[in-house]
């Protein structure tokens, strides 16, 4: 019987395979490209391509693809076989360095935000050697960047790699000032926790809203939801356990470090968390994880829902982005020393993050903005749209001591005494965890909790890497010119704390009083919707920072603003049209049919027993008739709001109309429909209810 260690990474062309299949010279050259960013030699590329092809074919692959991440939010691939014609009429298996390095998919139908006209179809994919190739099915998948004929980035991978390089450059400048001459690279690492729902295929197939939009647009609250907190960390049901077991096997074969799995708060909700890895690899892995989740679920007669808010009234799903930075030697730059106060380097990197989050709150909010996530942010299970940083009591005390030039006396370790001798004694952490904070320090990393479950983590990490790189650039510019490094360092840390303390909040992020304090007293931003925040991508300070670091060009930023707003508008419009269709075709006829049958039953009863008042039936008929009229009125209002989108001059104006007219009309239509569901006999209601769906998996 094989163990996990026997097959982990068996479908990955990883370092073990490269070392075994490449010559020492080729391997060393490739490692320099991966580790130090050295240019790839074509001779090395040819040797790698041959070894990669031989390995893939030996593992059953017949095709290869340049696997990339366009601005659709999902991955893309075009498959080509390894076969080539042989003079004797047979075929041989070929794969060249040129094919490894560059691909040419048709770019005409991918979102470009105006970067090229529709008739300009040529696009290029370029191999990312820092992310290992892998086999999926019978296809060798080569992670790549995707750009237009004019050189504009048309994907999420290219700006992510640029942001990682920007962070590397500026962090190395800081390390050199602290006397670290051995570090060659600084990389950001991420561990994205992935939340999701599992429901049966049978329930899913009967819900047009789930099939078309990924979330339920109608649904009354069931008698039991998450009130008892009995699902959270509860025993995993056999059907879910079988899914998780198969999922782990598939992920482990691809070298994905799936580590933790458990039930989440809402019924039918679960979570998977990986071990940390380099940000671009973690991004690839998370995209693969979402794809494989859905495929494995299908094999088990289930559907994996990745929408941020598939069900109203219960927790939505997020993707907590645990972010840190470290040297190539393994030194975590966000890990305190023996005492945080003594660790000046740690404090400077900590200040860089604090300043970055404060200066670029808008970019972090933009990075997580989608139509789906707008429903989740600010609800009780998710952080608010206002961004703040949680540091905990000890770090906060350290910063106060520096700010006020007072001595810091570290908190003593408190031993936890549980009152039972057989239980082990252990020290309590010096700070608690804050699950309500959008951006929380958790020991040697920051947990950015605002990402939605369906988001690519690339966007958030592009902005995080870039904003922190900008802080470090400012610090390096000043400290490199300082006559007295230690004095200048102290003054800079103190000044940063004073100027950016407003972003630090250690309290309850769910409290309405905090939102008022944050916006009215502290001046923090509160962009509640995608329509509110997305136009600010092109604010002068944001454009200046992102272009000066080489992460985006101005044209690329403009394209992304338009693409994200277009996606927001299209997503909500699809939802609105789905609601209208469901009301006209299913909900209104069902209520009318039940009301008519109810009236006929009342009439028959009265005919048999004239003195009966049929009060129950009469009262229910009046209620349903009133709701039917209300539904008709609200549907007409929604139809009018959707039609009004045609008058929008541009995508920004359309997004504002979506926010101000379409979404409110959708909410208004849902109310009478959900009330009618509670009053209509189950045999008449055309869709599975929340109770049916959320408790369907055994």
C-alpha positions, 0 to 999 in steps of 0.5 A: 500500500503506497503512502502519501510520501510515495506519490506526493508530487508524482505528477509534477516536473519538480526539482527532484525530477529535474535533478535526475533528468538533466545534466549537472550543467543544465540543472545548475543553469536552470536553478540560476534562472529560477533562484536568481532571475537569470536569463534562460539560455535557449540551449538549456531550454531545449534540454529542459524541453526534451527531459520534460517531454520524456517524463510527461510521455512516460507518465501517460501524457500525449499533449502539452499546453501553456497553462495561463490565467487570463483576466476572466478569473479562471485558467485557460489552456490550448492543447497541442499533441507531442506528435510530429510526422516521421518520414516513414509515415509514422509519428514521433514525439517532439517538444522543443525549447521554442515550444516550451518558452513561447506559445501563441494562443488566440487572444481575441476573445479574452478580456482586454479592457481596450488594450487591443481591438477585437480583430487583433488576435495575436497573443503570446504565452511565456514559460514561468520557470519558477512554477513547476510544470505538471500533468493534468489528465493526459496533458503536460501543463506549463505555467505561463504568463500571457501578453498581447502582441504589443507587450501588454500583460493580459493576465494575472501572473505577469503583474504578480511576478513584477510585484514580487520582483519589486518587493525583492529589489526594495527589501534587499536594499533594506537588508543590505543596510542591516549588514545582510550581504548573504541574502540573494532574494526576498520572496513573499509567501502565501497560504490561502485558506479556501472555504466552500459549500458542498451540495448534492448534484440533484439539488443543484440541477433543480435551481436555475439561480445556482446554475446560472449565477453560482448563488441562490437568488431566492430562498426563505430562511429554514427552521434551522441554520447555523444558530447552534454552531453545531456544524463548526468543527463538527464530525465530518459526514461520510459523503464529505469525508469521501470527497475530502479523501479523494480531493487530497489524493488529487492535490497531493499528486500535483504537489499541492500542500493541502494540510487542514480540512474541517467543517465551517460555520454554515451547514454544508460549508467546509474549509481547506488550508494549505501549507505556505509556499511562494506567492506565484506558486501558491496562486497557481496551486489555488487556481488548480485547487478550485478546479479540482474541487469541482471535478472531484465533487462531480465524481461524488454526485456533489457540486462544490459552490465557490460563490462568496454568498451562495445562501442568504442568512448563513455565513458566506465563504472567504479565502484568507490570504496568509502573507509573509516575506522571507529571504532565500535563506529562510529568514522570515522578515515578519518574525520577531526576535527574542523580544520585538522591541530589540528587533529593529529590522523586524520593526522596520518591516512591520512599519512598512506593512502598516504604512502600506496598508494605510496608504493603499487601503483603496488598492487592497479593497479594489483587489477583493472587489467582485459582485459576489464579495460585495454581498459578503463583506460587512456581514457577520461572518466577514470583515467590514469593507473598512480596512484596519490592522490588528497587531495584538496587545504586545506589539501595540505596546511596543509601538506605543513605547517607541512612539512615546520614547518610554521603556518597554517591559515585555509581557511575561508568559502566562502558564495555562492551568486547566485544573486537571492534572493529567492535561499538559501545561502550556504557555499562553500566547502573548496576544489573542487572535482577532477574527473580525479584523480585515488584516491581522498579524498572527505571529510571523505573517499577516492574514488578509481576510477580505478575499472572496472564495472565488477570487484569484489570490493574484490580485490581492498579492499584487497590491500587497507586494507593491504597496509594501515595496513602495514603503521599503523604497521610501525607507531605503531612500532615506536611510541610505543617505543618513549620516547616523543609521541607528538614529535615523532608523529610530526616528523613521520607525517613530514617525511611521507609527505616529503618522499611520496609527489610525490604521491600527485597531485591536477591537471588534471589527463587527461593531457598528461603533467601530465603523463610525469611528473609523470613517468619521474620526480616523478618516479611513475609507469605506467603499461598500461596493465594487462600483464605489471602489473600482474607479479609484484604481486610477487615482493619481497616487495609485497610478504613480506607485504601480507604474514607478515600480514597474508592476503595471503600465497606465494602459494596463491599469485602465484596462483592469478598471474597465474589465472589473467593472464590466464583469461586475455589471455583467454578473449582476445583470445575469442575476437580475435576468435570472430572477425575472425568468424564475418569477415568470416561468416558475414562481408566479405560476406555482403560487397562482396554481396553489392559490387556485387549488386552495380556492377550489378546495374552500369552495368544495368544503363550503358546498358540502357544509354551507355554514363553514367559513373556511377562514384558514383558506380564505386568509391564506388566499388573501395573503398569497393574492397580495403577495402575487400582486406585489411580486408582479409589481416588483418584477416590473420594477426590476425589468425597468431597472435592467432596461435602464442600463442601456442608457449608461454612457460608459461602464462606470455609469452602468456600475452606478446604475447597477448599484443604485437601481438594479440591486435594490430592485432585486432585493425588493423582489426577493422579499415577497417571493421568500414570504410566498415560499413559506406560505405555499405547499411544498408540493407546489413550490418549484425549487428545493428550499434552503432546508432541502439544499443545506442538509442534503449531503449525507 
